[in-house]
């Protein structure tokens, strides 16, 4: 167990890879590792999961979401 913890603390930048989390109209937009998620705020259920990631904060214009991958 100690060896596992040691490997995690060796490089904390590998813990989370993604963009800034965005809250919009009771939805959470989140990009982490290899996936982009839209999550319903009150229940936490996944509305959409797409197989790509973004390092930049999503841009929201009216009902459109723009992502840079």
C-alpha positions in Angstrom: 0.0 0.0 0.0 2.8 2.4 0.8 4.3 1.9 -2.6 1.1 2.8 -4.3 0.7 6.1 -2.4 4.3 6.9 -3.1 3.8 6.5 -6.8 0.8 8.9 -6.8 2.5 11.6 -4.8 5.6 11.4 -7.1 3.8 13.2 -9.9 0.6 14.9 -8.8 0.1 16.5 -12.3 -1.0 13.1 -13.6 -3.9 13.0 -11.1 -6.3 15.0 -13.2 -6.1 16.0 -16.8 -8.8 18.2 -18.3 -10.3 21.6 -18.5 -12.0 23.9 -16.1 -15.3 22.6 -14.8 -18.3 24.7 -16.1 -21.8 25.0 -14.6 -24.5 26.0 -17.0 -28.3 25.7 -16.7 -28.2 23.0 -14.1 -25.6 21.0 -16.0 -22.0 20.4 -15.3 -19.6 20.3 -18.2 -16.4 18.4 -17.5 -13.5 17.2 -19.5 -11.2 14.7 -17.9 -8.5 12.3 -19.3 -10.0 10.9 -22.5 -13.7 11.9 -22.1 -16.0 14.9 -22.1 -19.1 14.7 -19.9 -22.3 16.6 -19.4 -23.7 15.8 -16.0 -27.1 16.6 -14.6 -26.5 18.8 -11.5 -29.2 17.6 -9.0 -28.9 13.8 -9.6 -25.4 13.5 -10.8 -26.5 11.3 -13.7 -24.4 11.4 -16.9 -26.4 13.1 -19.7 -23.7 12.7 -22.4 -20.2 11.1 -22.6 -18.0 11.7 -25.6 -14.7 10.1 -26.3 -12.4 13.2 -26.5 -10.8 15.6 -24.1 -10.2 19.4 -24.0 -7.6 21.4 -22.2 -9.5 24.6 -22.5 -12.7 25.9 -20.8 -15.8 25.3 -23.0 -17.3 28.4 -24.6 -21.1 28.6 -24.3 -23.1 30.8 -26.7 -26.9 30.6 -26.3 -27.6 26.9 -26.6 -24.3 26.0 -28.3 -21.1 24.6 -26.7 -17.8 25.1 -28.4 -14.8 22.9 -27.5 -11.2 23.1 -28.5 -9.6 19.7 -28.6 
